[in-house]
Amino acid sequence: MKFSLGNAFPFVVLVTLAGLSFWLEQISEVPLIRNDGKTRHDPDTLVNRLVVYRYGPDGTPKYKLTAERMEHYPDDESSLVHSPRLISYRPDSPEVVLTGRQAIVTQQGKHVLVQENVVVTRAAFADRAELVARTPELTVLPEDGKAYNQHPVHITQGESWMRGVGVQVDNNQGTFSLQSQVTGEYFRKPAPSQETAP
């Protein structure tokens, strides 16, 4: 059997086409590398001494956020807020102030994770003393007026105190609800003495 270059040419073309097809398939599956900086977690906006107000439909203030510094990250549209102070307002109720070392804001401000030395203070009103709750971390939903966590919480109000693990806060109702391992002491305010006629 004789083998000539003319007979081999169709075979060479077929092998070349098969190789090109395999190569094209491989490069089409390689993800494109973005060079616009969106894949890095670098801030694109820095704000010092931040002050933000949020108002309800009727124009009354819902809350005020102040912070030493804010950094916005475009890759996940999150913001890191340093030394946040969130003041929540409710008609005919005492203001509630939340502070922490930092907060991570996501979902266009609808979800706020406040971290490290978190303190929630409800001002004194009527015959109730100031209420102070301390916890390592708290998730806040500012639009809903609610907050929660699954961490140890210590609450004081006057001489009364309470500890537990996990908390549900409803600023609309003005309630703090501890979820488990609850202990505490409650001191009733003495009733005013009544003088009797002789």
Secondary structure per residue as TSV (DSSP state, phi and psi in degrees):
chain	resnum	aa	ss	phi	psi
A	1	M	-	360.0	130.6
A	2	K	-	-97.4	141.7
A	3	F	-	-120.6	120.9
A	4	S	-	-120.4	161.7
A	5	L	H	-60.6	-34.4
A	6	G	H	-62.9	-37.7
A	7	N	H	-70.9	-30.2
A	8	A	H	-80.5	-20.8
A	9	F	H	-57.4	-48.5
A	10	P	H	-59.5	-36.5
A	11	F	H	-64.6	-43.1
A	12	V	H	-63.3	-41.6
A	13	V	H	-62.7	-43.7
A	14	L	H	-62.4	-43.6
A	15	V	H	-63.5	-42.0
A	16	T	H	-63.5	-44.3
A	17	L	H	-63.4	-40.9
A	18	A	H	-63.5	-41.3
A	19	G	H	-63.7	-42.7
A	20	L	H	-64.1	-40.2
A	21	S	H	-62.2	-44.3
A	22	F	H	-62.6	-43.2
A	23	W	H	-64.2	-43.6
A	24	L	H	-63.4	-37.8
A	25	E	H	-64.5	-41.3
A	26	Q	H	-66.4	-45.1
A	27	I	H	-73.4	-23.0
A	28	S	H	-73.1	-19.6
A	29	E	T	-90.6	-9.5
A	30	V	S	-75.2	123.7
A	31	P	-	-65.9	144.1
A	32	L	-	-73.5	139.4
A	33	I	-	-91.6	123.4
A	34	R	-	-85.2	136.2
A	35	N	-	-112.8	22.2
A	36	D	S	-96.5	4.7
A	37	G	S	84.4	-2.8
A	38	K	T	-70.8	-21.1
A	39	T	T	-86.4	-10.8
A	40	R	S	-92.6	151.0
A	41	H	-	-94.6	68.2
A	42	D	-	-113.7	140.1
A	43	P	-	-70.3	141.9
A	44	D	S	-107.3	-11.4
A	45	T	E	-140.1	133.7
A	46	L	E	-125.3	131.2
A	47	V	E	-129.9	128.5
A	48	N	E	-102.2	145.7
A	49	R	E	52.1	62.1
A	50	L	E	-75.7	137.6
A	51	V	E	-137.6	121.5
A	52	V	E	-130.6	131.5
A	53	Y	E	-111.2	145.6
A	54	R	E	-126.1	129.3
A	55	Y	E	-114.7	151.6
A	56	G	-	-81.1	175.6
A	57	P	T	-59.0	-27.7
A	58	D	T	-90.1	3.8
A	59	G	S	90.5	-2.4
A	60	T	-	-81.1	144.9
A	61	P	E	-68.2	137.0
A	62	K	E	-98.6	-45.6
A	63	Y	E	-158.9	164.3
A	64	K	E	-132.8	130.6
A	65	L	E	-115.9	126.2
A	66	T	E	-122.8	152.8
A	67	A	E	-159.5	155.2
A	68	E	E	-69.0	-36.4
A	69	R	E	-160.2	147.8
A	70	M	E	-134.5	138.2
A	71	E	E	-123.2	126.9
A	72	H	E	-103.2	135.8
A	73	Y	E	-115.4	119.1
A	74	P	T	-74.2	-21.8
A	75	D	T	-66.3	-35.1
A	76	D	T	-126.0	11.0
A	77	E	T	55.9	34.5
A	78	S	E	-102.4	166.3
A	79	S	E	-133.2	140.2
A	80	L	E	-106.0	121.4
A	81	V	E	-112.4	126.4
A	82	H	E	-96.2	132.7
A	83	S	S	51.8	57.0
A	84	P	-	-72.2	150.5
A	85	R	E	-138.2	108.8
A	86	L	E	-107.9	119.5
A	87	I	E	-107.4	122.2
A	88	S	E	-107.2	133.3
A	89	Y	-	-111.8	142.6
A	90	R	-	-140.9	133.3
A	91	P	T	-56.0	136.4
A	92	D	T	58.2	29.0
A	93	S	S	-139.7	156.8
A	94	P	-	-68.9	150.8
A	95	E	-	-72.2	152.0
A	96	V	E	-116.6	128.6
A	97	V	E	-116.3	130.4
A	98	L	E	-119.6	130.9
A	99	T	E	-132.3	160.1
A	100	G	-	-167.2	175.6
A	101	R	S	-75.3	-36.7
A	102	Q	E	-156.1	164.6
A	103	A	E	-142.6	144.6
A	104	I	E	-109.5	119.1
A	105	V	E	-105.4	126.1
A	106	T	E	-133.9	178.0
A	107	Q	G	53.1	45.2
A	108	Q	G	55.6	41.1
A	109	G	G	85.0	2.0
A	110	K	T	-82.8	-17.5
A	111	H	E	-131.4	121.4
A	112	V	E	-128.4	121.8
A	113	L	E	-103.1	107.2
A	114	V	E	-92.8	131.2
A	115	Q	E	-127.3	149.9
A	116	E	E	67.4	114.2
A	117	N	E	54.4	54.0
A	118	V	E	-80.4	129.9
A	119	V	E	-129.7	127.3
A	120	V	E	-113.6	124.4
A	121	T	E	-122.6	124.4
A	122	R	E	-105.7	123.5
A	123	A	-	-61.9	153.2
A	124	A	-	-64.9	146.7
A	125	F	B	-156.3	153.8
A	126	A	T	49.0	-122.4
A	127	D	T	-103.1	14.7
A	128	R	B	-100.4	136.1
A	129	A	-	-76.0	165.5
A	130	E	-	-58.0	138.9
A	131	L	E	-109.2	131.0
A	132	V	E	-127.8	125.0
A	133	A	E	-116.5	133.5
A	134	R	E	-122.7	137.5
A	135	T	E	-159.1	157.6
A	136	P	E	-72.2	-26.7
A	137	E	E	-157.8	145.9
A	138	L	E	-149.2	131.4
A	139	T	E	-93.7	126.5
A	140	V	E	-118.0	136.0
A	141	L	E	-113.7	86.2
A	142	P	T	-57.7	-39.2
A	143	E	T	-65.3	-32.1
A	144	D	T	-90.4	-13.0
A	145	G	T	70.8	30.4
A	146	K	E	-130.3	160.2
A	147	A	E	-152.3	158.7
A	148	Y	E	-160.9	163.1
A	149	N	E	-162.8	178.1
A	150	Q	E	-127.2	38.3
A	151	H	E	-117.3	166.3
A	152	P	E	-59.5	141.0
A	153	V	E	-133.2	137.4
A	154	H	E	-124.4	120.6
A	155	I	E	-117.1	133.7
A	156	T	E	-125.7	145.8
A	157	Q	E	-148.5	105.1
A	158	G	T	63.6	-129.3
A	159	E	T	-86.1	-13.3
A	160	S	E	-77.1	150.2
A	161	W	E	-147.9	159.7
A	162	M	E	-153.1	140.9
A	163	R	E	-128.2	152.0
A	164	G	E	-172.3	-178.7
A	165	V	E	-120.7	123.7
A	166	G	E	85.7	135.5
A	167	V	E	-142.3	146.7
A	168	Q	E	-120.6	122.3
A	169	V	E	-112.9	129.6
A	170	D	E	-123.7	100.3
A	171	N	T	-70.1	-24.0
A	172	N	T	-66.0	-37.0
A	173	Q	T	-97.3	-11.2
A	174	G	T	71.1	36.7
A	175	T	E	-120.2	148.0
A	176	F	E	-118.8	126.5
A	177	S	E	-125.2	113.1
A	178	L	E	-80.4	142.7
A	179	Q	E	-94.6	-34.7
A	180	S	E	-159.1	165.1
A	181	Q	E	52.0	46.7
A	182	V	E	-87.4	129.2
A	183	T	E	-137.4	161.8
A	184	G	E	169.6	179.4
A	185	E	E	-135.0	135.5
A	186	Y	-	-118.0	125.4
A	187	F	-	-108.5	117.6
A	188	R	-	-78.2	142.0
A	189	K	-	-71.6	129.3
A	190	P	-	-62.4	139.3
A	191	A	-	-69.3	144.5
A	192	P	-	-62.5	136.9
A	193	S	-	-70.3	142.9
A	194	Q	-	-110.9	126.7
A	195	E	-	-84.0	135.6
A	196	T	-	-100.1	144.8
A	197	A	-	-72.9	142.4
A	198	P	-	-67.2	360.0
